[in-house]
């Protein structure tokens, strides 16, 4: 059975209490998407809105097409040979690219797919928990991002990605005091954590470096 990405408090059971944070956040996400859709309804064909076109299946997300020769028309995406982890990773990468370019509409559209995709991963690791938190942050859901940060840090108390996610989510939530607490912790543990050379640290060097630079400027 798939294990949810949701964060639960230590010593509590699953069930409704574990599902509720995701449910509330997903409702909030749907409200954001509805707002964007309403704002853009009736936009002229060929406008700069990127959501509708990019919502179509693509090889970047959905893998190679099934059967047929190139140029023979639409073909179904080959999702059968893509693992849940691979699909979640592709969605994360795409959303981060949209977020960097300021493509808010596309972030919201693809977050609807990416958050459930991460929630249903069976053995989610800390790196993908960080991915889920970053997607939530990009979609404007700071509480969900903080929940992922808390879960990472309950598993590994000084994990750099948990701390960095906490900084970003706290600032999105306009909680500067909490963000500074996370930054102070980052400064305390950076040397010992860097020495661990965890694979997920090597996958996110720019984000770690940027967070460290900002923490040192305060």
C-alpha positions as CSV (number, residue, x, y, z in Angstrom):
1,X,0.0,0.0,0.0
2,X,1.3,3.5,-0.8
3,X,2.5,5.6,2.1
4,X,1.4,9.2,2.1
5,X,3.8,12.1,2.1
6,X,1.9,13.8,4.9
7,X,3.6,14.8,8.1
8,X,2.2,13.5,11.3
9,X,3.1,14.5,14.8
10,X,5.3,12.0,16.7
11,X,3.3,9.4,18.5
12,X,0.0,10.0,16.6
13,X,-1.7,7.5,14.3
14,X,-2.7,7.8,10.7
15,X,-6.2,8.1,9.4
16,X,-8.0,11.5,9.1
17,X,-5.5,13.3,11.2
18,X,-2.7,12.4,8.8
19,X,-4.7,13.1,5.7
20,X,-6.2,16.5,6.8
21,X,-3.2,18.8,6.2
22,X,-3.0,17.5,2.6
23,X,-6.7,17.8,2.1
24,X,-6.9,21.4,3.4
25,X,-3.8,22.4,1.4
26,X,-5.2,20.8,-1.8
27,X,-8.5,22.7,-1.4
28,X,-6.4,25.9,-1.1
29,X,-4.5,25.0,-4.2
30,X,-7.7,24.3,-6.1
31,X,-8.9,27.7,-5.0
32,X,-5.7,29.4,-6.3
33,X,-6.1,27.5,-9.6
34,X,-9.7,28.6,-9.9
35,X,-8.7,32.2,-9.3
36,X,-6.1,32.1,-12.0
37,X,-8.5,30.3,-14.4
38,X,-11.1,33.0,-13.8
39,X,-8.7,35.8,-14.4
40,X,-7.5,34.3,-17.7
41,X,-10.8,33.1,-19.0
42,X,-11.5,34.6,-22.4
43,X,-7.9,35.5,-23.1
44,X,-7.1,35.9,-26.8
45,X,-5.8,32.9,-28.6
46,X,-2.0,33.0,-28.9
47,X,-1.7,35.0,-25.7
48,X,1.3,34.7,-23.3
49,X,-0.7,32.4,-20.9
50,X,1.3,29.2,-20.9
51,X,-0.9,26.9,-18.7
52,X,-3.2,25.5,-21.3
53,X,-0.6,24.5,-23.8
54,X,1.9,23.2,-21.3
55,X,-0.8,21.1,-19.6
56,X,-0.8,18.7,-22.6
57,X,1.3,15.5,-22.3
58,X,4.9,15.9,-23.3
59,X,7.8,13.6,-23.6
60,X,9.6,15.6,-20.9
61,X,7.0,14.6,-18.4
62,X,5.2,11.6,-19.8
63,X,8.1,9.8,-21.4
64,X,8.4,8.5,-25.0
65,X,5.3,7.9,-27.0
66,X,3.9,4.5,-27.6
67,X,4.3,3.0,-31.0
68,X,4.2,4.6,-34.4
69,X,6.9,6.5,-36.4
70,X,7.8,10.1,-35.8
71,X,5.4,12.6,-37.4
72,X,2.5,10.1,-37.7
73,X,0.2,12.1,-35.3
74,X,-0.7,12.1,-31.6
75,X,0.3,9.1,-29.6
76,X,-0.4,8.1,-26.0
77,X,2.3,8.8,-23.5
78,X,4.3,5.8,-22.3
79,X,3.6,6.1,-18.6
80,X,3.6,2.3,-18.1
81,X,7.4,2.2,-18.1
82,X,7.8,5.2,-15.8
83,X,8.0,4.5,-12.1
84,X,6.0,6.7,-9.6
85,X,9.3,8.2,-8.5
86,X,10.4,9.1,-12.0
87,X,7.0,10.8,-12.7
88,X,7.2,12.7,-9.4
89,X,10.7,13.8,-10.2
90,X,9.8,15.0,-13.7
91,X,6.9,17.0,-12.4
92,X,9.1,18.6,-9.7
93,X,11.8,19.6,-12.3
94,X,9.1,21.1,-14.6
95,X,7.5,23.1,-11.8
96,X,10.8,24.4,-10.6
97,X,11.6,25.6,-14.1
98,X,8.2,27.3,-14.4
99,X,8.8,28.9,-11.0
100,X,12.2,30.3,-12.0
101,X,10.6,31.9,-15.1
102,X,7.7,33.3,-13.1
103,X,5.1,31.2,-15.0
104,X,2.6,31.2,-12.1
105,X,-0.3,29.7,-14.1
106,X,1.7,26.6,-15.0
107,X,3.1,26.2,-11.5
108,X,-0.5,26.0,-10.2
109,X,-1.7,23.7,-12.9
110,X,1.2,21.2,-12.5
111,X,1.2,21.3,-8.7
112,X,-2.3,19.7,-8.9
113,X,-0.6,16.7,-10.4
114,X,2.7,16.8,-8.6
115,X,1.5,17.0,-5.0
116,X,-0.7,13.9,-5.2
117,X,2.1,12.2,-7.1
118,X,4.5,12.7,-4.2
119,X,1.8,11.9,-1.6
120,X,1.3,8.4,-3.1
121,X,5.0,7.5,-3.2
122,X,5.5,4.3,-1.3
123,X,8.9,4.8,0.2
124,X,9.5,8.5,0.0
125,X,13.0,9.7,0.9
126,X,14.0,13.0,2.4
127,X,15.1,14.4,-0.9
128,X,11.6,13.9,-2.4
129,X,10.0,15.2,0.8
130,X,12.0,18.4,0.1
131,X,10.7,18.3,-3.5
132,X,7.1,18.1,-2.2
133,X,7.8,21.0,0.1
134,X,9.3,23.2,-2.6
135,X,6.3,22.5,-4.9
136,X,4.0,23.5,-2.1
137,X,6.0,26.7,-1.5
138,X,5.9,27.5,-5.3
139,X,2.1,27.0,-5.2
140,X,1.7,29.4,-2.3
141,X,1.1,26.8,0.4
142,X,3.5,27.6,3.2
143,X,1.8,25.4,5.8
144,X,2.3,22.3,3.6
145,X,5.9,23.3,3.0
146,X,6.5,23.7,6.7
147,X,4.9,20.3,7.4
148,X,7.4,18.7,5.0
149,X,10.3,20.6,6.7
150,X,9.1,19.4,10.1
151,X,9.0,15.8,8.9
152,X,12.5,15.9,7.5
153,X,13.9,17.4,10.7
154,X,12.1,14.8,12.9
155,X,13.8,12.2,10.8
156,X,17.2,13.9,10.7
157,X,17.4,16.8,13.1
158,X,20.1,18.8,11.3
159,X,19.3,17.9,7.7
160,X,20.2,20.9,5.5
161,X,17.2,20.5,3.1
162,X,14.8,20.5,6.1
163,X,16.3,23.6,7.5
164,X,16.3,25.4,4.1
165,X,12.7,24.5,3.4
166,X,11.8,25.8,6.8
167,X,13.5,29.1,6.0
168,X,11.6,29.5,2.7
169,X,8.2,28.4,4.0
170,X,8.5,30.7,7.1
171,X,9.3,33.7,5.0
172,X,6.4,32.8,2.6
173,X,4.2,32.8,5.8
174,X,5.6,36.2,6.8
175,X,7.2,34.6,9.9
176,X,10.5,36.4,10.0
177,X,11.4,35.3,13.5
178,X,11.0,31.6,12.7
179,X,13.0,32.1,9.5
180,X,15.8,33.6,11.4
181,X,15.7,30.7,13.9
182,X,16.2,28.3,11.0
183,X,19.0,30.4,9.6
184,X,20.8,30.4,12.9
185,X,20.5,26.6,13.0
186,X,21.8,26.4,9.4
187,X,24.9,28.4,10.5
188,X,25.5,26.1,13.5
189,X,25.4,22.8,11.5
190,X,26.6,23.7,8.0
191,X,30.1,22.4,8.5
192,X,29.2,19.0,10.1
193,X,26.4,18.5,7.7
194,X,28.4,19.3,4.6
195,X,31.0,16.8,5.8
196,X,28.4,14.0,5.6
197,X,28.3,14.4,1.8
198,X,24.8,13.1,1.5
199,X,23.6,12.5,-2.1
200,X,20.7,15.0,-1.7
201,X,23.1,17.7,-0.7
202,X,25.1,17.1,-3.9
203,X,21.8,17.4,-5.9
204,X,20.9,20.8,-4.4
205,X,24.2,22.7,-4.0
206,X,23.0,26.0,-5.4
207,X,20.0,26.2,-3.0
208,X,22.2,25.3,0.0
209,X,24.8,27.9,-1.0
210,X,22.2,30.6,-1.5
211,X,20.5,30.0,1.8
212,X,23.9,30.0,3.5
213,X,24.9,33.3,1.9
214,X,21.6,35.0,3.0
215,X,21.9,33.6,6.5
216,X,25.5,35.1,6.8
217,X,24.3,38.5,5.6
218,X,21.9,39.0,8.5
